[in-house]
Amino acid sequence: WIARDEEGNLTQEFNLSAGEFTDTSTVYCSNTEGEQKPSLTIEVSSDVQTDTTFDCASGHSVRQVVKVHAPGTPTHHRTTGEQKAWRILDGKQVLLGIDRYASDGSGKLDGVSELYFPSGAISTRTEYQAGEKHGRSEEYALLEDGTSRLTTVNTYAKGKFDGEQIRYFGMPWPVNTVSERI
């Protein structure tokens, strides 16, 4: 299935079978001065669909979502595997965050999830198991030079605080100087 705008420029190119996406489908950016840059690609392989969204100005990807076919669910898909999001800063692709979902198609977070400051420095890192915080969770503060520094460590088991909780002093204290231990 192909769609064009009033000027004849290609705007969409879909591969469909019985109303479902197959192979690779693309939605193109408008107003890209003759270039055909993708705004969105949808890639289907077996029961896995990968949706990638792009920034039309730079051409960099800003989000990638992987879903597994799940009949009977409201959207007929569940998130699986590694999901990434980026921001475009001064024309450069900067990682915003990574979430990892269970490979069983449950749609639950499973593994390490991370968020980043605009500088690219780590902001939070949290471990998940079966959709619940489980393991170490870390929070960081952004420093003036664009790096980050660990400020808080919490430990979880099945979504509840479990074990030691640590808070660290910020600047000008030396790194890892404990301000509170619970």
C-alpha positions in Angstrom: 0.0 0.0 0.0 1.5 3.4 -1.1 0.3 6.9 -0.3 1.4 10.2 -1.8 0.8 13.8 -1.0 -0.7 16.4 -3.4 2.7 17.0 -5.0 3.2 13.3 -5.7 5.8 12.8 -3.0 5.8 9.3 -1.3 4.4 9.6 2.3 3.7 6.0 3.3 4.8 2.6 2.0 3.2 -0.3 3.9 3.4 -4.0 3.4 0.2 -5.5 4.7 -1.5 -8.9 4.7 -5.0 -9.3 6.0 -4.7 -5.9 7.6 -1.5 -6.7 9.5 2.0 -5.3 8.9 4.4 -7.7 7.2 8.1 -7.2 6.3 9.1 -3.5 6.4 6.8 -0.5 6.2 7.7 3.1 6.3 6.1 6.5 7.0 8.2 9.3 5.4 9.0 12.8 6.7 7.3 15.7 5.0 9.2 18.8 3.9 12.6 17.2 3.6 13.5 19.0 0.4 13.4 16.1 -2.0 15.0 13.6 0.3 13.0 10.6 1.5 13.8 10.3 5.2 11.8 7.9 7.3 9.7 9.2 10.1 8.7 5.7 11.3 9.7 2.2 10.2 7.8 -0.9 11.2 9.7 -4.2 10.7 7.9 -7.5 11.2 9.7 -10.8 11.5 7.7 -13.8 12.6 5.7 -12.7 15.7 8.0 -9.8 16.5 7.4 -6.2 15.4 10.0 -3.4 15.8 8.8 0.2 15.5 11.5 2.8 15.1 10.8 6.5 15.2 13.2 9.0 13.6 13.9 12.7 14.0 13.2 14.2 10.5 15.8 17.0 10.8 18.8 14.8 11.7 17.6 11.4 10.5 18.6 9.9 13.9 16.3 7.4 15.6 14.6 8.7 18.7 12.7 5.6 19.9 12.7 1.9 19.2 10.0 -0.4 20.6 9.9 -4.2 20.1 6.6 -6.0 20.5 5.6 -9.6 20.3 2.2 -10.6 18.9 -0.2 -11.4 21.7 -3.7 -12.2 20.6 -6.4 -11.4 23.2 -4.6 -8.4 24.6 -6.1 -4.9 24.1 -3.4 -3.9 21.6 -2.7 -7.4 20.3 1.0 -6.8 21.2 3.2 -6.9 24.3 6.5 -5.2 24.7 9.5 -7.5 24.8 13.3 -7.2 24.8 15.3 -4.0 24.9 13.5 -0.7 24.2 15.5 2.5 23.6 14.8 6.2 23.4 17.0 9.0 22.3 16.9 12.8 22.2 18.4 14.9 19.5 20.7 17.6 21.0 22.6 19.9 18.7 22.0 17.5 15.8 23.5 14.6 17.7 21.7 11.5 19.0 21.9 11.2 22.8 20.6 8.2 24.6 17.6 9.1 26.8 16.9 5.7 28.3 16.8 1.9 28.0 14.2 -0.4 29.3 14.4 -4.2 29.2 11.3 -6.3 29.1 10.9 -10.0 29.6 11.4 -12.2 26.5 8.4 -14.3 27.4 6.1 -11.6 26.0 4.5 -10.8 29.4 5.2 -7.1 28.8 6.9 -6.8 32.2 10.1 -5.0 32.9 12.9 -7.5 33.5 16.5 -6.6 33.8 18.3 -3.2 34.1 16.5 0.0 33.1 18.5 3.2 32.7 17.7 6.9 32.2 20.2 9.5 31.2 20.7 13.2 31.6 20.8 15.3 28.4 24.6 15.3 28.7 24.5 11.5 28.3 25.5 10.8 31.9 23.6 8.2 33.9 20.6 9.6 35.9 19.0 6.3 37.3 19.7 2.6 37.0 17.1 0.2 38.4 17.0 -3.6 38.3 13.6 -5.3 37.6 12.3 -8.8 37.8 8.9 -9.8 36.6 7.8 -6.2 36.5 8.9 -5.3 40.0 12.0 -3.6 41.3 14.2 -6.3 42.4 17.9 -5.8 43.3 19.8 -2.5 43.3 18.4 0.9 42.3 20.7 3.9 41.9 20.1 7.6 41.6 22.6 10.1 40.3 23.0 13.9 40.5 24.2 15.9 37.4 27.4 17.8 38.0 28.4 21.1 36.4 30.8 19.4 34.0 28.0 17.2 32.5 29.0 14.0 34.4 27.0 12.4 37.1 27.6 11.2 40.7 25.9 8.5 42.7 23.6 10.0 45.4 21.3 7.1 46.4 21.3 3.4 46.5 18.2 1.4 47.4 17.8 -2.4 47.5 14.5 -4.1 46.5 13.0 -7.6 46.6 9.8 -8.1 44.8 9.0 -4.4 44.7 9.6 -3.6 48.3 12.6 -2.1 50.1 14.8 -4.9 51.3 18.2 -4.4 52.8 20.4 -1.4 53.1 19.4 2.0 51.8 22.3 4.5 51.4 22.4 8.2 50.7 25.7 10.0 49.7 26.8 13.6 50.2 27.2 15.6 47.1 29.9 18.1 46.2 32.3 19.1 47.7 32.4 15.9 49.7 34.6 13.1 48.4 32.8 10.6 46.2 30.9 7.8 48.1 30.9 9.7 51.4 27.9 8.3 53.2 25.4 10.8 54.6 22.8 8.3 55.7 22.6 4.5 56.0 19.2 2.9 56.8 
